[in-house]
Amino acid sequence: MNAEIYARFDAPFSRTDTESVKWDMRAELGNADALPLWIADMDFPTAEGVISGLSARTAHGAFGYSLGQDRDRQALTDWYASRHGCSFTPDDILFCPGVVDGLYHALCALYPKGSRIVIQPPVYGPFFSVCEKAGMQAVENPLVRKGGKWQMDFEGLEEIFKAGAQALMLCSPHNPVGRIWTKAELETLAALCRRYSVRIIADEIHCDFELEGKHTNILSVPGAQDAIMLVSATKTFNLAALRHSAVVCRDEQARKKLSDRLSEVMADVNLFGRLATRLAYTTGAEWLDTLLVYLREGRDILERGILDTGRLLPTHVEGTYLMWVDCRALGLAGDALRDFFVKTAGVIPNEGKFFGPAGEGFVRLNFATCHENLREAVKRIKTAVNELKII
Ligand SMILES: Cc1ncc(COP(=O)(O)O)c(C=O)c1O
């Protein structure tokens, strides 16, 4: 934890008029003065080493075809070894613009159309659309809530596997319910997948956000040797518009198929995306440690505030900076719930239905913003809920 970096997270930081989807679409979404707690990026400047490295490269002025991917692969390998204790070799890595692109191309490269791909809703919306676009059949094994915690339904999974499935798309940590799957849970999952020859394709874009508990990469789980792991520094270091991600695959045959597919559809990744990623992984550890302190405090402000409404039920977030909130006690659904948040409260959430039909009646709130914004958001939500009680 570095006090200077902490102060930067806590200082006012405007993103309006920066072509920010989150901030500059507020009027379009129904309230120009609303606090946007939706799409998953952060209201913080990235790490200083990234900013200065990109500035220096920009100042050079020539942006012709570039080398450098060996260094990028090494930086990513080193980050995962030192930060997560996860070992793979630079040769296991393929680069791709976005994690969602990587999921799509992995499905297209590895499975014939019509294959059964298991997903566990509520889950990040593109898990559904990627299956659809790739011509796959998404088979849903919904998460279950037991003892106040969202869990994977292993019995349901086994029934699906018995009927046949080619792969399971895992979201780890899980967006939107904020779980960091324990090593034991992942071992159970891997054993089940192995028994039925189902490959795990794990989207681990949120894996650096360890607010509570230790994240286990799928490639560190015994029995998941053939798993594919998709990661990116863009979520961790707030670089989403730079479009850079990695697919890590130890299975040589699968990697070759995916590599062939990627070279059919793209020539190279973007210089700034991969440079920013390398700078982040080589200079950003202290920035991230401090960010985690700030995010934990932000989570607590939001969680307490949501609980205080007496009617909304937050999940306790272990990983990600996204809180899944059960609003069903308000008795509002669909557009009425969205209007309640956006127009009445003045806070823009992600609507639960983005995460599948079971998300109806829920919203997702992003707490990667300064604490002052979170306190204001809590005040607005509480006032709106109280007024709703009177009606
Ligand atoms: C689980 C998950 N995967 C992927 C993405 C998007 O990744 P990319 O922009 O690299 O496609 C997000 C963004 O919110 C996400 O939450």
The ligand as an SDF file (V2000), in Angstrom:
LIG
                    3D

 16 16  0  0  0  0  0  0  0  0999 V2000
  -15.9210  -11.7850  -17.3420 C   0  0  0  0  0  0  0  0  0  0  0  0
  -15.5430  -10.8200  -18.4150 C   0  0  0  0  0  0  0  0  0  0  0  0
  -14.9390  -11.2730  -19.5270 N   0  0  0  0  0  0  0  0  0  0  0  0
  -14.5730  -10.4490  -20.5310 C   0  0  0  0  0  0  0  0  0  0  0  0
  -14.8080   -9.0870  -20.4490 C   0  0  0  0  0  0  0  0  0  0  0  0
  -14.4550   -8.1990  -21.5930 C   0  0  0  0  0  0  0  0  0  0  0  0
  -13.1730   -8.4130  -22.0060 O   0  0  0  0  0  0  0  0  0  0  0  0
  -12.6260   -7.7860  -23.3700 P   0  0  0  0  0  0  0  0  0  0  0  0
  -12.9690   -6.3360  -23.3440 O   0  0  0  0  0  0  0  0  0  0  0  0
  -11.1690   -8.0660  -23.2860 O   0  0  0  0  0  0  0  0  0  0  0  0
  -13.3020   -8.5330  -24.4630 O   0  0  0  0  0  0  0  0  0  0  0  0
  -15.4210   -8.5670  -19.3040 C   0  0  0  0  0  0  0  0  0  0  0  0
  -15.6970   -7.1330  -19.2120 C   0  0  0  0  0  0  0  0  0  0  0  0
  -16.3990   -6.6660  -18.3790 O   0  0  0  0  0  0  0  0  0  0  0  0
  -15.7990   -9.4480  -18.2670 C   0  0  0  0  0  0  0  0  0  0  0  0
  -16.3850   -9.0140  -17.1570 O   0  0  0  0  0  0  0  0  0  0  0  0
  1  2  1  0
  2  3  1  0
  2 15  2  0
  3  4  2  0
  4  5  1  0
  5  6  1  0
  5 12  2  0
  6  7  1  0
  7  8  1  0
  8  9  2  0
  8 10  1  0
  8 11  1  0
 12 13  1  0
 12 15  1  0
 13 14  2  0
 15 16  1  0
M  END
$$$$
